[in-house]
Amino acid sequence: MKTAIVILNWNGTAMLRRFLPSVVAACDSESEVVVADNGSTDGSLRMLETEFPQVRRIALPENYGFAEGYNRALAGLEAEYYVLLNSDVRTEQGWLRPLIDYMDAHPECAACQPKLLSEREPEKFEYAGACGGFIDRWGYPFCRGRVFNTVEEDHGQYDTIVPVVWASGAALLIRRKDWEAVGGLDGRFFAHMEEIDLCWRLRARGRQVVCIPESRVYHVGGGTLAQGNPRKTFLNFRNNLLLLYKNQPDHLLRRTLCLRFFLDYLAALKFLIGGSWGEAKAVWRARQEFHRLRHTFRPQREENMRLAVTTNIPEIYSHSLLAAYYLKRRKTFSDLLP
């Protein structure tokens, strides 16, 4: 099989009923749809067996999270390409072909993503990936079409294929050989930032990641943890620090972590002032957990530094995204990188 489209599910019966038909309908003879179930308790597997018998099922014994769940699901699959697809994504007929055609023609490219649009507001980009992911020097991610909470309408302004720092895990196509070469996702992240870590490792080792806007999918987003959930805040802050520790070169890391000490606690203070006590506590917990775990990630950092063929990824924004957004009022990707 050329392509395995793998949907990781956890108690998502309603989402599967709503969106899986579009994925199955758009699947061609060279592709297989697989649902890997992360220990659901809502009858997801029974529903799939009854209503989608043509879909292959993988039953995992417990909820391993997004990262390790995919590692375990993909371990037994034979395909040239893997597609990691969220259960709350609606696809269109033919959405996969531009991705496959580009990858077939560009062996230097390890992974790609389609244009992600909002299922709720289809005229807008979707927060978690939009038209390709970037990151600034201090670790803050943003996208073509979304900078912090400013989400643009799609007017075709980003309809070019460009190299990106990271492709969204909501709809990520990756070569099997590249997935295996870098060891897949880091299961210790559980969820959030794991695809940025994966793509950063690929980029540092000389592989390309791109966005192909000719392909479009529609994503609900926030299906597992909504924005403002303290658990999500904890994972985002902790994993962002781990991401930097694992991948940023030595000559930048110390300064970055020193500045992030102040910026993270400034964010916690902002949450407190706004009455979001749970989120403020989550930031504090995230920093404590980072320091507790940091030494366990040192072997992976040393491996990443040893295998890197470049420390200069040109798509990493060399300035401060916070300063550009809040002080200079540059609210869109085009304002940042014209």
N, C-alpha and C positions, 0 to 999 in steps of 0.2 A: 504494500500500500504506500502511495507517495506521501499522503498527508493524513495525519491523525488530528482531528479537531477534538480537543479534550476539555470538557466542562467539569469543573470541580463543584460539587454540590454539598451543602450542609443545611438540612431542613428547609429546602427551597422548592417544595412541591408546587406552590403557586407560580413561582417564577419559571420553573421548567414547563409547566402547562402553557404558560403564556408565550414563552420565547423559543422553546426548543423546536416547535414546528417550523419556524422560519429557517433555522439552522439545517434541519433535516431536508427541507425543500430545496435549499441552495447547494446541497452536497452533490458532487458529481461522482462518476465511477472510480475516480482515482483517490477519493477521500473517504474517511470513515469517521463517524461521530461516536465519541465515547463519553459516557458520564461516569466520573469517579466520585463515589459517595463517601464523604468524610464522617462516617459514623452517625448518619441522620437517625432521628427518632420519630420523624413525622410520616413514615410510610413512603418515602421517596422511591425506594427500590421497588416496592410492590407496585406503585403507580407506573414506574417506567416499564416494568415487565408486562403490565396489562395494556397500557396506552401507547407505548413506544417500543414494541418488541424488536424493531429493526436496529435499535440503538444498543451498542455494546455497553455492558455495565461492569464496573470494577467496585467491589465493596471493600472499603477500608474499615478496620475494626474500631477506630475512634477518630475524633476530630484532631487531625494533625496540623490544622491551620492551612493557610494558602500555600506557603512555601514548601513545607515538608509533604503536604498532601499531594502537590504536583510532582515532587521528586519521586514519591512512591508510585503514583499513578503512571508516570511515563517510563518507569524502570522496565516494565514488561512489554512495551509497545515497540513494534518494528515499523518505522516509517522514515522517509527521508526528511520530512518536515513535521514539526509539532506546532499545533496552534493552541495556545492557552486562551480560552474564551470564557468570560464570566457568564453566569447563568442568567443575568439580567441584560443580555445583549440581543438586540434584534438585527438580523442580517438581511441583506437584499440578495436577490438572484444575481449571481456572477461576482459577488464581493471578493471571493477568494482568488479568482483568476489573475487580477493585476499583481497581487502579492507574489504568487507562484511564478508568474512570467518574469517579474523583476529579479527574483532570487535565482531563477534558472540562468538568467543572463549575466548575473553579477556574482561570481563565486567569492569575491572579496567581502561580500555582505553576509553577516551572520544572522541578523534578525531585522524584522520590520513590523510596522503597525499600519492599519488603515486610519483614515480620518474618523475620529470619534465625535459623534453628534449626540445631543441630548434627546432621549426618548420623550421626555416631558415637553421640551421646547425645541423641536427639530430644526429651527432656524439658528440655534445657538450651538457652539461647541460644548462638549461635555467635559466637566472639570478634570476627570482622572485620565488625562492623556491628550485630549483635544487633537492637535495636528502635529504631535511629536514633542518629546520631553527634553528639557534643558536643566541646567543647574548653575548656580553662581558659585563663586570661590569660597563662600562661607557655608555652602551646603543647602541652600534654599532652592527647591525645585520649582520650575514653571514650565509653561508650554507655549507653543504657537497657538494663540487663541485663548490662553488663560494665564493670567499673572495674579498670584494670590487669589482673592475672591472676585476679581474682575474677569468675567467670562464674555467673550466677544460673540457677536453674530457672525455667521459664516456667509461671506459675500464672495468667496473664491479668492480672498486675499492671500491665502496660504496654499494654493493649489499647485505647488511645485514639489517635486521629490527632493528632499534635502537630507544631509546627514544630521542626526540628532545624538544627544548624549544617551537618552534612554527611550525605550518604547514601552507603552503602557501594558501592564499585565492584564488589563481588561480584554485586550485583543492583541496578542503577541504571537507572531509567527517566527520560529527559530529553527535553524538547521539542527538536526539531531547530533551531528558530529561536533558542532560548536557547544551545544548544551552539555554533551558528555565531556568535552575538553576542559570546560571550566567548572564542572561538577554540579551543574544545575543551580537551583536557588539555594540560598543559605537557610536551612530549616529553622535555625535559631531565631530568625526574625519573626517567625510565626505569620505575620501579615503586615503589610505596609512597608514601602521602600525596598522590598526584596527584588523587584524588577530593575530598580535603578542600580542596585549593587551588582546584579547579574550583567547588565549592559555596560557598566563602568569597567568591570573586569574584561569584558570582550573588547571594548575600545582600547584599553591600555595594552592589550595584547595584539593590537594592530588590525582588529576586525571592525567592520562598518555596521552601523545601525541606522536605518532610515525610516521616514514616514512616506507612505504612498497614498496621497489624497484621492486618487482615482477610485480607490476602494473606500466605501463608507459603511459604517455600522452605527447603530443607535443604542446608547447605553443609559440605563436608569441611574445607576450609581448609588452608593451609600446603602446598598441592600442589606449588608451585614451589620455595619456600624455607621450610624448617621454622624454627620458633622456635629461637633459639640459633645459627643460622647466621651467621657473621661478615659475610657479604655482606648479609644482611637487616638486621643491626644497623647496618652502614654506611649503607645506603639510608635506614633509618628516621631516624637521627640527622641525616644530611646534609639530607635532604628536609624534615625538620621545621624546621630552621633556615632553609632557603630559603622554606618556606611562610610563616614569620613575617616574613621580610624582604620578601616580595612583598606581604603583605596587612595587616600590623598598622599602625595609624595612627602618624604621626610622634611624637605625644606619649607613646606607650607603647613604641615600638620600642627606643630606646637602653637604657632600664632593663631591658627584657626580655632583650636580648642580653647585657648585663652579668651578670645573674643566671644566665642559661643557661651562661655560661662556667664558673661554679663548679659548677652542677648536673651538667653533662655530664662534667666531670672527676671529680666525685664518683661518678657512675655507672661511669666507667672504673675507678676505684679499687675499687669494689664487685665488678666483674668480675674484677679481678686477685686480690683476696682470695679469691674463689670459685674460682680456678683457670681462669677462662675467658680465657686470654691472647689468643686470637684476637678475641674480642669487645671486650676492652679496647683492643686496637690499632685495631679498627674504629671505635671512638668517636673516637680521636685522629685517624685518617685522615679521618673525616667532618668534623671541625671544620677541618682543614687544607683540605679540598676546598671547604668552604663559603666560606672566606676567599678562596680562589683564584677561585671562580666568582661571588662576590657582585657585582662590578661589572658582569658581563654580564647580570644580572637587573635592573639599575637601570631600564632603559627600561620593563620590564613593571611594576615598582613604581610608577613615575611615572604610567603609564597607569591602573593600578588606583586610585591616589589621586585622579586627575583625574575618573574616571568614577563613583566612589563617590557614592551619594546619602545614605549614612549610615555613620558610624563606630561606631554603637552597635547591635550585634547582640545582642539581649537574651538569647539562648540561650548565649552565651559565658559560662562560669562565671567570676565575677569574683574568686574566691579561688584559693588554691593547692590543686590536686588532690593533690599530694604531701603537704602538711601535713594535709589532711583525711583522706587514706587511711592514712598511716603514723603520724601523731601523734594524731589524733582518732579513729582506728579506724573511720572511716566507709567501709564496704566496698561499699555498693551505691548505685545511682543514687538510690533513694528516701531514703537517709540524707543524700545530698548536697543534693538538691533535692526536699524533701518536697512 
